[in-house]
Amino acid sequence: PLHENKEGKYKEGFVCEAKWPGDNQFYPAKIVRLKPWKGTYIVRYKGFSQEEEEEVNEDEIRPSAQRKKRRRLKQRRKRAKKKLKTQNSPKDAENNAKDAESAEDDSQDAEQDVDLDASDAS
């Protein structure tokens, strides 16, 4: 994934969620140091002082929920932009104009047919 490096899956400075050993719940944190020889990370939990650092294993770290949410929003915007771009290409605009003209002509033809039918009935 993102932030992967030679020493481990994540690199220093990665904002994440890390498991607090006291209650095994995930909390917002930031990786402040790597210990590649041990396969562990030193994280500082958000909202605590520098003394509140813990050594955690890789499986006790996950990308933050906000990071995931931002990534999903970015992907959605990208898809929407791509869709809008393809819908508004010059060729599509020309085809849409032709379709609109064709629909208008069909509508006028249908009105004339109704007028003819009405005059035939008289």
N, C-alpha and C positions, 0 to 999 in steps of 0.2 A: 504493500500500500504506500501511500504518501509517507514521507519522512523515513523511508527505509534507508539504512546505511550498512556498511560492512560489519560493524560491531554488533548490530542487533536490528530489530524491527523499527525502532524509533530513535530519534536523535535528540540531543540536548536542545532545550527550548520548546519542545513539542507540548502544546497545550492539550490536555487529555482529561480523562477521568481515571482515578486510581483507587484501588480498593484500600480502605483504611483497615488495618489489622484488628483494631478494637471491636468492630462490629461487622466486618466483612461487607460493608456497603461501599458503593462507588461514590467518590466526591471529586469536584473539579480540582485539578492539579496541573503542575507543570514539571516537566523533567528538567532537573538542574544539573545532574551528573550521570555519567554512564560508568558502569563497572563491567566492561566486556569480559574480563577474565572470570567473573562470577556469573555473568549472564543476568545481571540485575541492574536496576535503575534507582537513582535517588530522586524522589519527587518531593515537591513542596506543595502542600495543599493550599488552595486559594482561601484567603481570609485568615490565615494563621501567620505567625512570625517565622523567621528563618529557622528557629529551633524546631519547628514542626515539620521536619523532613523525615521521610521514611524510605527504607530500602525495600523495593518491591520487585517481584519477578515480572517477566514480560506478559504472562497470562493474567496479571493483575492490573493491566493497563488496557484502556480502550479509548478510541477517539471520542471526544466529547460529543454529547447529544447536539449541541449548537453547531458544531463543525459538520455533523451529518446533515442537519437541517439546512445549513447554508449550502452545502454541496447539492442537496436535492433541489433547492430553490434555483440554484445556478443552472442545473441541468434542465429544469422546467423552462426557465427563461430562454435558454439556448434553443430548446426544441420549438418553443413558441415563436421565437425570432426567425428560425429556419422556416417554419411553416408559413409565417407571414411573408417572408422574403419570396418563397416559391409562389405564394398566392398573388403577390403583387409584382411579379416579373413582367417586363414589357409584353412578352408573348401572351401571358395570362390576361393582362389588361386588354390587349387586342381581342383575344378570344371572348372575354367577358363582354366587351362592347358589341362584338358580332352576335353573341348570344342574346344580348338585350335587344338589339335591332330585330333579330329573328323572332323573339318572343313578342315584340311590338307588332311586327308584320302578321304573325299568327293571330294575334288578338284582333287586329283590324279585319283580317280575312274572316274570322269567326263572326264579327259584328255584321259584315256584309252578308254572310250566309244566313244569319238570323233575319236580316232585312228582306232578303230574297224569299225566305220561307214564309215570312209574314205576308209579302205581296202575293205569293202563290196561293195562300190560303184565302185571299179575298175574292 
